[in-house]
Amino acid sequence: MPGEHACVVVRGHDQTHEYGGQAMLVNLDSGTTAAETQGSERRSFTEADCPE
């Protein structure tokens, strides 16, 4: 539902390499982004990790 979440996580994944080395956090309200290291395993993020 639009407007329900202010932040999304975008990360690459494929069957050969699994998750990429970085995830991008995007604040949908302000348009700001932040790159976060995630390694080869998916990492959880909280609302506090969202850029302002």
Sequence and secondary structure as in RCSB ss.txt:
>XXXX:A:sequence
MPGEHACVVVRGHDQTHEYGGQAMLVNLDSGTTAAETQGSERRSFTEADCPE
>XXXX:A:secstr
 TTS SEEEEEEEETTTEEEEEEEEEETTT  EEEEE TTS     GGGS  
